[in-house]
Amino acid sequence: MNTLTVIAAFTLIVWACWCGFSRSVNDGIVGKLVYAAIAVLSLAIVVHSATMWTYQALVVCFAALGVRHYYLRTLKKRVLDFIAFARNPR
């Protein structure tokens, strides 16, 4: 295993733990679970028990984080407005 990979995985562990435990990151339960998965998968890379599945799961976790971020920033307000309109049509 190369040193750069271990440094990158350790950085991901520290970042994911900070995001999971910090009160300034308000991501709710789903976000905390994604950050926990990133930390655990990165830990598997650091302790040399990583397989190709580990790297693929890590990429999927980052993709899920990106999709969640896009939803929260752009679509959430529209979806909530639509639900409110559907409940109380004028």
HTML snippet that shows the backbone in 3Dmol.js (N, CA, C, O; Angstrom):
<script src="https://3Dmol.org/build/3Dmol-min.js"></script>
<div id="view" style="width:600px;height:400px;position:relative"></div>
<script>
const pdb = `
ATOM      1  N   MET A   1       0.853  -1.174   0.000  1.00  0.00           N
ATOM      2  CA  MET A   1       0.000   0.000   0.000  1.00  0.00           C
ATOM      3  C   MET A   1       0.893   1.228   0.000  1.00  0.00           C
ATOM      4  O   MET A   1       1.935   1.267   0.653  1.00  0.00           O
ATOM      5  N   ASN A   2       0.485   2.159  -0.698  1.00  0.00           N
ATOM      6  CA  ASN A   2       1.302   3.340  -0.865  1.00  0.00           C
ATOM      7  C   ASN A   2       0.980   4.374   0.218  1.00  0.00           C
ATOM      8  O   ASN A   2      -0.143   4.458   0.714  1.00  0.00           O
ATOM      9  N   THR A   3       1.978   5.135   0.555  1.00  0.00           N
ATOM     10  CA  THR A   3       1.867   6.087   1.659  1.00  0.00           C
ATOM     11  C   THR A   3       0.830   7.168   1.375  1.00  0.00           C
ATOM     12  O   THR A   3       0.127   7.611   2.282  1.00  0.00           O
ATOM     13  N   LEU A   4       0.737   7.581   0.145  1.00  0.00           N
ATOM     14  CA  LEU A   4      -0.234   8.610  -0.221  1.00  0.00           C
ATOM     15  C   LEU A   4      -1.673   8.139   0.028  1.00  0.00           C
ATOM     16  O   LEU A   4      -2.515   8.920   0.471  1.00  0.00           O
ATOM     17  N   THR A   5      -1.946   6.878  -0.255  1.00  0.00           N
ATOM     18  CA  THR A   5      -3.275   6.323  -0.016  1.00  0.00           C
ATOM     19  C   THR A   5      -3.613   6.323   1.467  1.00  0.00           C
ATOM     20  O   THR A   5      -4.738   6.649   1.847  1.00  0.00           O
ATOM     21  N   VAL A   6      -2.656   5.964   2.303  1.00  0.00           N
ATOM     22  CA  VAL A   6      -2.884   5.941   3.748  1.00  0.00           C
ATOM     23  C   VAL A   6      -3.113   7.358   4.276  1.00  0.00           C
ATOM     24  O   VAL A   6      -3.989   7.571   5.115  1.00  0.00           O
ATOM     25  N   ILE A   7      -2.345   8.312   3.799  1.00  0.00           N
ATOM     26  CA  ILE A   7      -2.526   9.704   4.227  1.00  0.00           C
ATOM     27  C   ILE A   7      -3.898  10.218   3.795  1.00  0.00           C
ATOM     28  O   ILE A   7      -4.584  10.880   4.573  1.00  0.00           O
ATOM     29  N   ALA A   8      -4.298   9.917   2.566  1.00  0.00           N
ATOM     30  CA  ALA A   8      -5.607  10.352   2.084  1.00  0.00           C
ATOM     31  C   ALA A   8      -6.734   9.699   2.882  1.00  0.00           C
ATOM     32  O   ALA A   8      -7.709  10.360   3.238  1.00  0.00           O
ATOM     33  N   ALA A   9      -6.602   8.410   3.162  1.00  0.00           N
ATOM     34  CA  ALA A   9      -7.643   7.715   3.928  1.00  0.00           C
ATOM     35  C   ALA A   9      -7.707   8.246   5.358  1.00  0.00           C
ATOM     36  O   ALA A   9      -8.798   8.394   5.908  1.00  0.00           O
ATOM     37  N   PHE A  10      -6.564   8.533   5.966  1.00  0.00           N
ATOM     38  CA  PHE A  10      -6.555   9.081   7.315  1.00  0.00           C
ATOM     39  C   PHE A  10      -7.194  10.470   7.336  1.00  0.00           C
ATOM     40  O   PHE A  10      -7.915  10.809   8.275  1.00  0.00           O
ATOM     41  N   THR A  11      -6.933  11.261   6.315  1.00  0.00           N
ATOM     42  CA  THR A  11      -7.565  12.579   6.201  1.00  0.00           C
ATOM     43  C   THR A  11      -9.079  12.441   6.076  1.00  0.00           C
ATOM     44  O   THR A  11      -9.826  13.219   6.670  1.00  0.00           O
ATOM     45  N   LEU A  12      -9.532  11.456   5.308  1.00  0.00           N
ATOM     46  CA  LEU A  12     -10.964  11.215   5.187  1.00  0.00           C
ATOM     47  C   LEU A  12     -11.581  10.789   6.517  1.00  0.00           C
ATOM     48  O   LEU A  12     -12.700  11.188   6.837  1.00  0.00           O
ATOM     49  N   ILE A  13     -10.862   9.984   7.290  1.00  0.00           N
ATOM     50  CA  ILE A  13     -11.358   9.565   8.605  1.00  0.00           C
ATOM     51  C   ILE A  13     -11.545  10.778   9.504  1.00  0.00           C
ATOM     52  O   ILE A  13     -12.589  10.934  10.137  1.00  0.00           O
ATOM     53  N   VAL A  14     -10.538  11.629   9.559  1.00  0.00           N
ATOM     54  CA  VAL A  14     -10.607  12.814  10.415  1.00  0.00           C
ATOM     55  C   VAL A  14     -11.740  13.733   9.963  1.00  0.00           C
ATOM     56  O   VAL A  14     -12.497  14.238  10.792  1.00  0.00           O
ATOM     57  N   TRP A  15     -11.858  13.951   8.655  1.00  0.00           N
ATOM     58  CA  TRP A  15     -12.909  14.823   8.124  1.00  0.00           C
ATOM     59  C   TRP A  15     -14.293  14.260   8.401  1.00  0.00           C
ATOM     60  O   TRP A  15     -15.182  14.994   8.832  1.00  0.00           O
ATOM     61  N   ALA A  16     -14.490  12.967   8.159  1.00  0.00           N
ATOM     62  CA  ALA A  16     -15.805  12.359   8.358  1.00  0.00           C
ATOM     63  C   ALA A  16     -16.186  12.347   9.841  1.00  0.00           C
ATOM     64  O   ALA A  16     -17.347  12.566  10.184  1.00  0.00           O
ATOM     65  N   CYS A  17     -15.219  12.094  10.714  1.00  0.00           N
ATOM     66  CA  CYS A  17     -15.514  12.136  12.153  1.00  0.00           C
ATOM     67  C   CYS A  17     -15.871  13.551  12.590  1.00  0.00           C
ATOM     68  O   CYS A  17     -16.793  13.741  13.383  1.00  0.00           O
ATOM     69  N   TRP A  18     -15.148  14.542  12.081  1.00  0.00           N
ATOM     70  CA  TRP A  18     -15.471  15.922  12.429  1.00  0.00           C
ATOM     71  C   TRP A  18     -16.882  16.275  11.959  1.00  0.00           C
ATOM     72  O   TRP A  18     -17.649  16.886  12.703  1.00  0.00           O
ATOM     73  N   CYS A  19     -17.225  15.894  10.731  1.00  0.00           N
ATOM     74  CA  CYS A  19     -18.568  16.187  10.217  1.00  0.00           C
ATOM     75  C   CYS A  19     -19.641  15.453  11.009  1.00  0.00           C
ATOM     76  O   CYS A  19     -20.736  15.977  11.208  1.00  0.00           O
ATOM     77  N   GLY A  20     -19.335  14.259  11.455  1.00  0.00           N
ATOM     78  CA  GLY A  20     -20.314  13.491  12.209  1.00  0.00           C
ATOM     79  C   GLY A  20     -20.542  14.009  13.610  1.00  0.00           C
ATOM     80  O   GLY A  20     -21.665  13.972  14.111  1.00  0.00           O
ATOM     81  N   PHE A  21     -19.486  14.495  14.252  1.00  0.00           N
ATOM     82  CA  PHE A  21     -19.594  14.919  15.649  1.00  0.00           C
ATOM     83  C   PHE A  21     -19.788  16.415  15.839  1.00  0.00           C
ATOM     84  O   PHE A  21     -20.174  16.855  16.922  1.00  0.00           O
ATOM     85  N   SER A  22     -19.528  17.198  14.808  1.00  0.00           N
ATOM     86  CA  SER A  22     -19.611  18.649  14.937  1.00  0.00           C
ATOM     87  C   SER A  22     -21.063  19.115  14.968  1.00  0.00           C
ATOM     88  O   SER A  22     -21.905  18.601  14.232  1.00  0.00           O
ATOM     89  N   ARG A  23     -21.344  20.077  15.812  1.00  0.00           N
ATOM     90  CA  ARG A  23     -22.685  20.653  15.859  1.00  0.00           C
ATOM     91  C   ARG A  23     -22.897  21.664  14.736  1.00  0.00           C
ATOM     92  O   ARG A  23     -24.036  22.020  14.434  1.00  0.00           O
ATOM     93  N   SER A  24     -21.822  22.125  14.119  1.00  0.00           N
ATOM     94  CA  SER A  24     -21.976  23.105  13.048  1.00  0.00           C
ATOM     95  C   SER A  24     -22.390  22.454  11.721  1.00  0.00           C
ATOM     96  O   SER A  24     -22.815  23.152  10.799  1.00  0.00           O
ATOM     97  N   VAL A  25     -22.272  21.141  11.618  1.00  0.00           N
ATOM     98  CA  VAL A  25     -22.711  20.429  10.423  1.00  0.00           C
ATOM     99  C   VAL A  25     -24.085  19.836  10.724  1.00  0.00           C
ATOM    100  O   VAL A  25     -24.201  18.862  11.468  1.00  0.00           O
ATOM    101  N   ASN A  26     -25.114  20.428  10.145  1.00  0.00           N
ATOM    102  CA  ASN A  26     -26.491  20.007  10.402  1.00  0.00           C
ATOM    103  C   ASN A  26     -26.986  19.143   9.242  1.00  0.00           C
ATOM    104  O   ASN A  26     -27.708  19.624   8.370  1.00  0.00           O
ATOM    105  N   ASP A  27     -26.603  17.888   9.235  1.00  0.00           N
ATOM    106  CA  ASP A  27     -26.983  17.000   8.141  1.00  0.00           C
ATOM    107  C   ASP A  27     -28.029  15.976   8.526  1.00  0.00           C
ATOM    108  O   ASP A  27     -28.480  15.216   7.669  1.00  0.00           O
ATOM    109  N   GLY A  28     -28.427  15.930   9.769  1.00  0.00           N
ATOM    110  CA  GLY A  28     -29.448  14.974  10.168  1.00  0.00           C
ATOM    111  C   GLY A  28     -28.912  13.553  10.220  1.00  0.00           C
ATOM    112  O   GLY A  28     -27.707  13.316  10.133  1.00  0.00           O
ATOM    113  N   ILE A  29     -29.825  12.630  10.362  1.00  0.00           N
ATOM    114  CA  ILE A  29     -29.453  11.225  10.523  1.00  0.00           C
ATOM    115  C   ILE A  29     -28.830  10.644   9.256  1.00  0.00           C
ATOM    116  O   ILE A  29     -27.837   9.920   9.328  1.00  0.00           O
ATOM    117  N   VAL A  30     -29.400  10.954   8.114  1.00  0.00           N
ATOM    118  CA  VAL A  30     -28.886  10.398   6.861  1.00  0.00           C
ATOM    119  C   VAL A  30     -27.455  10.866   6.608  1.00  0.00           C
ATOM    120  O   VAL A  30     -26.599  10.069   6.225  1.00  0.00           O
ATOM    121  N   GLY A  31     -27.196  12.143   6.818  1.00  0.00           N
ATOM    122  CA  GLY A  31     -25.847  12.663   6.641  1.00  0.00           C
ATOM    123  C   GLY A  31     -24.860  12.042   7.617  1.00  0.00           C
ATOM    124  O   GLY A  31     -23.730  11.724   7.246  1.00  0.00           O
ATOM    125  N   LYS A  32     -25.285  11.870   8.865  1.00  0.00           N
ATOM    126  CA  LYS A  32     -24.395  11.257   9.866  1.00  0.00           C
ATOM    127  C   LYS A  32     -24.069   9.815   9.492  1.00  0.00           C
ATOM    128  O   LYS A  32     -22.943   9.361   9.693  1.00  0.00           O
ATOM    129  N   LEU A  33     -25.056   9.088   8.945  1.00  0.00           N
ATOM    130  CA  LEU A  33     -24.801   7.712   8.510  1.00  0.00           C
ATOM    131  C   LEU A  33     -23.825   7.657   7.333  1.00  0.00           C
ATOM    132  O   LEU A  33     -22.969   6.774   7.273  1.00  0.00           O
ATOM    133  N   VAL A  34     -23.955   8.590   6.413  1.00  0.00           N
ATOM    134  CA  VAL A  34     -23.031   8.622   5.271  1.00  0.00           C
ATOM    135  C   VAL A  34     -21.622   8.949   5.754  1.00  0.00           C
ATOM    136  O   VAL A  34     -20.655   8.335   5.305  1.00  0.00           O
ATOM    137  N   TYR A  35     -21.501   9.915   6.668  1.00  0.00           N
ATOM    138  CA  TYR A  35     -20.183  10.243   7.210  1.00  0.00           C
ATOM    139  C   TYR A  35     -19.592   9.070   7.988  1.00  0.00           C
ATOM    140  O   TYR A  35     -18.384   8.837   7.926  1.00  0.00           O
ATOM    141  N   ALA A  36     -20.426   8.330   8.718  1.00  0.00           N
ATOM    142  CA  ALA A  36     -19.943   7.153   9.445  1.00  0.00           C
ATOM    143  C   ALA A  36     -19.461   6.081   8.478  1.00  0.00           C
ATOM    144  O   ALA A  36     -18.439   5.440   8.722  1.00  0.00           O
ATOM    145  N   ALA A  37     -20.186   5.883   7.385  1.00  0.00           N
ATOM    146  CA  ALA A  37     -19.763   4.903   6.386  1.00  0.00           C
ATOM    147  C   ALA A  37     -18.435   5.308   5.751  1.00  0.00           C
ATOM    148  O   ALA A  37     -17.574   4.460   5.518  1.00  0.00           O
ATOM    149  N   ILE A  38     -18.269   6.590   5.473  1.00  0.00           N
ATOM    150  CA  ILE A  38     -16.999   7.064   4.906  1.00  0.00           C
ATOM    151  C   ILE A  38     -15.858   6.815   5.888  1.00  0.00           C
ATOM    152  O   ILE A  38     -14.779   6.380   5.486  1.00  0.00           O
ATOM    153  N   ALA A  39     -16.089   7.089   7.176  1.00  0.00           N
ATOM    154  CA  ALA A  39     -15.043   6.877   8.180  1.00  0.00           C
ATOM    155  C   ALA A  39     -14.681   5.396   8.302  1.00  0.00           C
ATOM    156  O   ALA A  39     -13.502   5.053   8.382  1.00  0.00           O
ATOM    157  N   VAL A  40     -15.674   4.528   8.316  1.00  0.00           N
ATOM    158  CA  VAL A  40     -15.405   3.089   8.463  1.00  0.00           C
ATOM    159  C   VAL A  40     -14.696   2.537   7.226  1.00  0.00           C
ATOM    160  O   VAL A  40     -13.755   1.752   7.350  1.00  0.00           O
ATOM    161  N   LEU A  41     -15.135   2.937   6.053  1.00  0.00           N
ATOM    162  CA  LEU A  41     -14.479   2.464   4.832  1.00  0.00           C
ATOM    163  C   LEU A  41     -13.051   2.979   4.729  1.00  0.00           C
ATOM    164  O   LEU A  41     -12.164   2.258   4.272  1.00  0.00           O
ATOM    165  N   SER A  42     -12.822   4.206   5.146  1.00  0.00           N
ATOM    166  CA  SER A  42     -11.456   4.747   5.140  1.00  0.00           C
ATOM    167  C   SER A  42     -10.587   4.029   6.161  1.00  0.00           C
ATOM    168  O   SER A  42      -9.400   3.801   5.924  1.00  0.00           O
ATOM    169  N   LEU A  43     -11.174   3.675   7.290  1.00  0.00           N
ATOM    170  CA  LEU A  43     -10.428   2.905   8.293  1.00  0.00           C
ATOM    171  C   LEU A  43     -10.025   1.543   7.741  1.00  0.00           C
ATOM    172  O   LEU A  43      -8.929   1.061   8.026  1.00  0.00           O
ATOM    173  N   ALA A  44     -10.892   0.923   6.960  1.00  0.00           N
ATOM    174  CA  ALA A  44     -10.558  -0.359   6.338  1.00  0.00           C
ATOM    175  C   ALA A  44      -9.379  -0.206   5.381  1.00  0.00           C
ATOM    176  O   ALA A  44      -8.559  -1.115   5.254  1.00  0.00           O
ATOM    177  N   ILE A  45      -9.292   0.928   4.717  1.00  0.00           N
ATOM    178  CA  ILE A  45      -8.160   1.168   3.818  1.00  0.00           C
ATOM    179  C   ILE A  45      -6.879   1.339   4.619  1.00  0.00           C
ATOM    180  O   ILE A  45      -5.828   0.835   4.221  1.00  0.00           O
ATOM    181  N   VAL A  46      -6.954   2.045   5.746  1.00  0.00           N
ATOM    182  CA  VAL A  46      -5.760   2.300   6.555  1.00  0.00           C
ATOM    183  C   VAL A  46      -5.213   1.013   7.179  1.00  0.00           C
ATOM    184  O   VAL A  46      -3.998   0.832   7.250  1.00  0.00           O
ATOM    185  N   VAL A  47      -6.099   0.116   7.631  1.00  0.00           N
ATOM    186  CA  VAL A  47      -5.623  -1.101   8.302  1.00  0.00           C
ATOM    187  C   VAL A  47      -5.352  -2.238   7.316  1.00  0.00           C
ATOM    188  O   VAL A  47      -5.184  -3.388   7.722  1.00  0.00           O
ATOM    189  N   HIS A  48      -5.311  -1.920   6.045  1.00  0.00           N
ATOM    190  CA  HIS A  48      -4.915  -2.856   4.983  1.00  0.00           C
ATOM    191  C   HIS A  48      -5.870  -4.025   4.805  1.00  0.00           C
ATOM    192  O   HIS A  48      -5.447  -5.098   4.374  1.00  0.00           O
ATOM    193  N   SER A  49      -7.125  -3.852   5.118  1.00  0.00           N
ATOM    194  CA  SER A  49      -8.089  -4.926   4.857  1.00  0.00           C
ATOM    195  C   SER A  49      -9.075  -4.508   3.770  1.00  0.00           C
ATOM    196  O   SER A  49     -10.215  -4.972   3.741  1.00  0.00           O
ATOM    197  N   ALA A  50      -8.633  -3.643   2.891  1.00  0.00           N
ATOM    198  CA  ALA A  50      -9.509  -3.117   1.849  1.00  0.00           C
ATOM    199  C   ALA A  50      -9.500  -4.029   0.625  1.00  0.00           C
ATOM    200  O   ALA A  50      -8.461  -4.549   0.217  1.00  0.00           O
ATOM    201  N   THR A  51     -10.674  -4.203   0.061  1.00  0.00           N
ATOM    202  CA  THR A  51     -10.813  -4.908  -1.209  1.00  0.00           C
ATOM    203  C   THR A  51     -11.317  -3.900  -2.237  1.00  0.00           C
ATOM    204  O   THR A  51     -11.489  -2.719  -1.934  1.00  0.00           O
ATOM    205  N   MET A  52     -11.547  -4.375  -3.442  1.00  0.00           N
ATOM    206  CA  MET A  52     -12.079  -3.485  -4.474  1.00  0.00           C
ATOM    207  C   MET A  52     -13.471  -2.995  -4.073  1.00  0.00           C
ATOM    208  O   MET A  52     -13.852  -1.872  -4.404  1.00  0.00           O
ATOM    209  N   TRP A  53     -14.231  -3.833  -3.361  1.00  0.00           N
ATOM    210  CA  TRP A  53     -15.557  -3.444  -2.893  1.00  0.00           C
ATOM    211  C   TRP A  53     -15.475  -2.225  -1.979  1.00  0.00           C
ATOM    212  O   TRP A  53     -16.347  -1.358  -2.030  1.00  0.00           O
ATOM    213  N   THR A  54     -14.438  -2.147  -1.145  1.00  0.00           N
ATOM    214  CA  THR A  54     -14.278  -1.025  -0.225  1.00  0.00           C
ATOM    215  C   THR A  54     -14.128   0.285  -0.986  1.00  0.00           C
ATOM    216  O   THR A  54     -14.752   1.290  -0.645  1.00  0.00           O
ATOM    217  N   TYR A  55     -13.304   0.263  -2.009  1.00  0.00           N
ATOM    218  CA  TYR A  55     -13.097   1.479  -2.801  1.00  0.00           C
ATOM    219  C   TYR A  55     -14.374   1.865  -3.550  1.00  0.00           C
ATOM    220  O   TYR A  55     -14.695   3.049  -3.658  1.00  0.00           O
ATOM    221  N   GLN A  56     -15.098   0.875  -4.064  1.00  0.00           N
ATOM    222  CA  GLN A  56     -16.345   1.163  -4.766  1.00  0.00           C
ATOM    223  C   GLN A  56     -17.401   1.721  -3.809  1.00  0.00           C
ATOM    224  O   GLN A  56     -18.136   2.645  -4.157  1.00  0.00           O
ATOM    225  N   ALA A  57     -17.467   1.159  -2.614  1.00  0.00           N
ATOM    226  CA  ALA A  57     -18.433   1.651  -1.627  1.00  0.00           C
ATOM    227  C   ALA A  57     -18.091   3.074  -1.198  1.00  0.00           C
ATOM    228  O   ALA A  57     -18.988   3.879  -0.947  1.00  0.00           O
ATOM    229  N   LEU A  58     -16.806   3.386  -1.112  1.00  0.00           N
ATOM    230  CA  LEU A  58     -16.386   4.739  -0.755  1.00  0.00           C
ATOM    231  C   LEU A  58     -16.818   5.737  -1.829  1.00  0.00           C
ATOM    232  O   LEU A  58     -17.274   6.836  -1.513  1.00  0.00           O
ATOM    233  N   VAL A  59     -16.674   5.355  -3.086  1.00  0.00           N
ATOM    234  CA  VAL A  59     -17.116   6.211  -4.183  1.00  0.00           C
ATOM    235  C   VAL A  59     -18.639   6.388  -4.146  1.00  0.00           C
ATOM    236  O   VAL A  59     -19.141   7.486  -4.384  1.00  0.00           O
ATOM    237  N   VAL A  60     -19.364   5.319  -3.850  1.00  0.00           N
ATOM    238  CA  VAL A  60     -20.824   5.410  -3.754  1.00  0.00           C
ATOM    239  C   VAL A  60     -21.230   6.330  -2.606  1.00  0.00           C
ATOM    240  O   VAL A  60     -22.188   7.091  -2.739  1.00  0.00           O
ATOM    241  N   CYS A  61     -20.517   6.274  -1.482  1.00  0.00           N
ATOM    242  CA  CYS A  61     -20.825   7.161  -0.354  1.00  0.00           C
ATOM    243  C   CYS A  61     -20.626   8.621  -0.730  1.00  0.00           C
ATOM    244  O   CYS A  61     -21.443   9.471  -0.377  1.00  0.00           O
ATOM    245  N   PHE A  62     -19.548   8.915  -1.442  1.00  0.00           N
ATOM    246  CA  PHE A  62     -19.329  10.301  -1.873  1.00  0.00           C
ATOM    247  C   PHE A  62     -20.375  10.727  -2.898  1.00  0.00           C
ATOM    248  O   PHE A  62     -20.797  11.883  -2.906  1.00  0.00           O
ATOM    249  N   ALA A  63     -20.794   9.808  -3.757  1.00  0.00           N
ATOM    250  CA  ALA A  63     -21.859  10.139  -4.712  1.00  0.00           C
ATOM    251  C   ALA A  63     -23.169  10.413  -3.975  1.00  0.00           C
ATOM    252  O   ALA A  63     -23.898  11.341  -4.328  1.00  0.00           O
ATOM    253  N   ALA A  64     -23.470   9.606  -2.951  1.00  0.00           N
ATOM    254  CA  ALA A  64     -24.680   9.829  -2.164  1.00  0.00           C
ATOM    255  C   ALA A  64     -24.622  11.169  -1.445  1.00  0.00           C
ATOM    256  O   ALA A  64     -25.630  11.867  -1.335  1.00  0.00           O
ATOM    257  N   LEU A  65     -23.449  11.523  -0.959  1.00  0.00           N
ATOM    258  CA  LEU A  65     -23.280  12.814  -0.306  1.00  0.00           C
ATOM    259  C   LEU A  65     -23.504  13.958  -1.294  1.00  0.00           C
ATOM    260  O   LEU A  65     -24.104  14.974  -0.944  1.00  0.00           O
ATOM    261  N   GLY A  66     -23.028  13.795  -2.513  1.00  0.00           N
ATOM    262  CA  GLY A  66     -23.241  14.811  -3.547  1.00  0.00           C
ATOM    263  C   GLY A  66     -24.692  14.937  -3.952  1.00  0.00           C
ATOM    264  O   GLY A  66     -25.192  16.049  -4.123  1.00  0.00           O
ATOM    265  N   VAL A  67     -25.382  13.809  -4.109  1.00  0.00           N
ATOM    266  CA  VAL A  67     -26.799  13.840  -4.467  1.00  0.00           C
ATOM    267  C   VAL A  67     -27.605  14.469  -3.342  1.00  0.00           C
ATOM    268  O   VAL A  67     -28.517  15.256  -3.595  1.00  0.00           O
ATOM    269  N   ARG A  68     -27.277  14.131  -2.108  1.00  0.00           N
ATOM    270  CA  ARG A  68     -27.977  14.702  -0.957  1.00  0.00           C
ATOM    271  C   ARG A  68     -27.763  16.216  -0.880  1.00  0.00           C
ATOM    272  O   ARG A  68     -28.694  16.972  -0.604  1.00  0.00           O
ATOM    273  N   HIS A  69     -26.528  16.643  -1.127  1.00  0.00           N
ATOM    274  CA  HIS A  69     -26.217  18.070  -1.115  1.00  0.00           C
ATOM    275  C   HIS A  69     -27.016  18.797  -2.208  1.00  0.00           C
ATOM    276  O   HIS A  69     -27.578  19.864  -1.960  1.00  0.00           O
ATOM    277  N   TYR A  70     -27.063  18.226  -3.398  1.00  0.00           N
ATOM    278  CA  TYR A  70     -27.826  18.835  -4.492  1.00  0.00           C
ATOM    279  C   TYR A  70     -29.304  18.933  -4.126  1.00  0.00           C
ATOM    280  O   TYR A  70     -29.940  19.960  -4.364  1.00  0.00           O
ATOM    281  N   TYR A  71     -29.849  17.862  -3.547  1.00  0.00           N
ATOM    282  CA  TYR A  71     -31.256  17.872  -3.155  1.00  0.00           C
ATOM    283  C   TYR A  71     -31.525  18.951  -2.112  1.00  0.00           C
ATOM    284  O   TYR A  71     -32.488  19.707  -2.240  1.00  0.00           O
ATOM    285  N   LEU A  72     -30.691  19.031  -1.088  1.00  0.00           N
ATOM    286  CA  LEU A  72     -30.925  19.995  -0.019  1.00  0.00           C
ATOM    287  C   LEU A  72     -30.771  21.428  -0.495  1.00  0.00           C
ATOM    288  O   LEU A  72     -31.482  22.313  -0.019  1.00  0.00           O
ATOM    289  N   ARG A  73     -29.861  21.675  -1.420  1.00  0.00           N
ATOM    290  CA  ARG A  73     -29.614  23.041  -1.877  1.00  0.00           C
ATOM    291  C   ARG A  73     -30.586  23.514  -2.941  1.00  0.00           C
ATOM    292  O   ARG A  73     -30.901  24.703  -2.990  1.00  0.00           O
ATOM    293  N   THR A  74     -31.074  22.620  -3.797  1.00  0.00           N
ATOM    294  CA  THR A  74     -31.870  23.086  -4.928  1.00  0.00           C
ATOM    295  C   THR A  74     -33.302  22.583  -4.936  1.00  0.00           C
ATOM    296  O   THR A  74     -34.204  23.330  -5.312  1.00  0.00           O
ATOM    297  N   LEU A  75     -33.538  21.361  -4.540  1.00  0.00           N
ATOM    298  CA  LEU A  75     -34.864  20.782  -4.714  1.00  0.00           C
ATOM    299  C   LEU A  75     -35.732  20.778  -3.462  1.00  0.00           C
ATOM    300  O   LEU A  75     -36.955  20.720  -3.583  1.00  0.00           O
ATOM    301  N   LYS A  76     -35.164  20.836  -2.284  1.00  0.00           N
ATOM    302  CA  LYS A  76     -35.942  20.684  -1.063  1.00  0.00           C
ATOM    303  C   LYS A  76     -37.017  21.754  -0.932  1.00  0.00           C
ATOM    304  O   LYS A  76     -38.158  21.442  -0.592  1.00  0.00           O
ATOM    305  N   LYS A  77     -36.673  23.001  -1.194  1.00  0.00           N
ATOM    306  CA  LYS A  77     -37.649  24.087  -1.070  1.00  0.00           C
ATOM    307  C   LYS A  77     -38.784  23.901  -2.064  1.00  0.00           C
ATOM    308  O   LYS A  77     -39.948  24.111  -1.726  1.00  0.00           O
ATOM    309  N   ARG A  78     -38.454  23.509  -3.281  1.00  0.00           N
ATOM    310  CA  ARG A  78     -39.488  23.297  -4.291  1.00  0.00           C
ATOM    311  C   ARG A  78     -40.416  22.149  -3.903  1.00  0.00           C
ATOM    312  O   ARG A  78     -41.633  22.247  -4.061  1.00  0.00           O
ATOM    313  N   VAL A  79     -39.842  21.066  -3.398  1.00  0.00           N
ATOM    314  CA  VAL A  79     -40.656  19.913  -2.996  1.00  0.00           C
ATOM    315  C   VAL A  79     -41.562  20.283  -1.826  1.00  0.00           C
ATOM    316  O   VAL A  79     -42.740  19.929  -1.822  1.00  0.00           O
ATOM    317  N   LEU A  80     -41.028  20.988  -0.839  1.00  0.00           N
ATOM    318  CA  LEU A  80     -41.848  21.400   0.302  1.00  0.00           C
ATOM    319  C   LEU A  80     -42.944  22.382  -0.108  1.00  0.00           C
ATOM    320  O   LEU A  80     -44.063  22.306   0.400  1.00  0.00           O
ATOM    321  N   ASP A  81     -42.634  23.300  -1.020  1.00  0.00           N
ATOM    322  CA  ASP A  81     -43.652  24.226  -1.523  1.00  0.00           C
ATOM    323  C   ASP A  81     -44.749  23.476  -2.269  1.00  0.00           C
ATOM    324  O   ASP A  81     -45.927  23.802  -2.128  1.00  0.00           O
ATOM    325  N   PHE A  82     -44.371  22.474  -3.060  1.00  0.00           N
ATOM    326  CA  PHE A  82     -45.353  21.690  -3.793  1.00  0.00           C
ATOM    327  C   PHE A  82     -46.248  20.898  -2.842  1.00  0.00           C
ATOM    328  O   PHE A  82     -47.459  20.818  -3.048  1.00  0.00           O
ATOM    329  N   ILE A  83     -45.657  20.318  -1.809  1.00  0.00           N
ATOM    330  CA  ILE A  83     -46.448  19.574  -0.818  1.00  0.00           C
ATOM    331  C   ILE A  83     -47.411  20.500  -0.096  1.00  0.00           C
ATOM    332  O   ILE A  83     -48.566  20.141   0.131  1.00  0.00           O
ATOM    333  N   ALA A  84     -46.948  21.684   0.265  1.00  0.00           N
ATOM    334  CA  ALA A  84     -47.816  22.650   0.947  1.00  0.00           C
ATOM    335  C   ALA A  84     -48.948  23.099   0.030  1.00  0.00           C
ATOM    336  O   ALA A  84     -50.082  23.268   0.479  1.00  0.00           O
ATOM    337  N   PHE A  85     -48.649  23.293  -1.241  1.00  0.00           N
ATOM    338  CA  PHE A  85     -49.680  23.681  -2.205  1.00  0.00           C
ATOM    339  C   PHE A  85     -50.683  22.559  -2.418  1.00  0.00           C
ATOM    340  O   PHE A  85     -51.884  22.808  -2.520  1.00  0.00           O
ATOM    341  N   ALA A  86     -50.194  21.321  -2.486  1.00  0.00           N
ATOM    342  CA  ALA A  86     -51.087  20.179  -2.712  1.00  0.00           C
ATOM    343  C   ALA A  86     -52.013  19.955  -1.521  1.00  0.00           C
ATOM    344  O   ALA A  86     -53.144  19.498  -1.688  1.00  0.00           O
ATOM    345  N   ARG A  87     -51.537  20.273  -0.326  1.00  0.00           N
ATOM    346  CA  ARG A  87     -52.374  20.100   0.854  1.00  0.00           C
ATOM    347  C   ARG A  87     -53.442  21.184   0.971  1.00  0.00           C
ATOM    348  O   ARG A  87     -54.571  20.910   1.380  1.00  0.00           O
ATOM    349  N   ASN A  88     -53.083  22.408   0.611  1.00  0.00           N
ATOM    350  CA  ASN A  88     -54.004  23.545   0.765  1.00  0.00           C
ATOM    351  C   ASN A  88     -54.163  24.298  -0.560  1.00  0.00           C
ATOM    352  O   ASN A  88     -53.657  25.411  -0.702  1.00  0.00           O
ATOM    353  N   PRO A  89     -54.853  23.705  -1.516  1.00  0.00           N
ATOM    354  CA  PRO A  89     -55.046  24.447  -2.766  1.00  0.00           C
ATOM    355  C   PRO A  89     -55.997  25.622  -2.536  1.00  0.00           C
ATOM    356  O   PRO A  89     -56.958  25.520  -1.774  1.00  0.00           O
ATOM    357  N   ARG A  90     -55.718  26.717  -3.194  1.00  0.00           N
ATOM    358  CA  ARG A  90     -56.538  27.925  -2.981  1.00  0.00           C
ATOM    359  C   ARG A  90     -57.577  28.074  -4.029  1.00  0.00           C
ATOM    360  O   ARG A  90     -58.350  29.032  -4.000  1.00  0.00           O
TER     361      ARG A  90
END
`;
const viewer = $3Dmol.createViewer("view");
viewer.addModel(pdb, "pdb");
viewer.setStyle({}, {cartoon: {color: "spectrum"}});
viewer.zoomTo();
viewer.render();
</script>
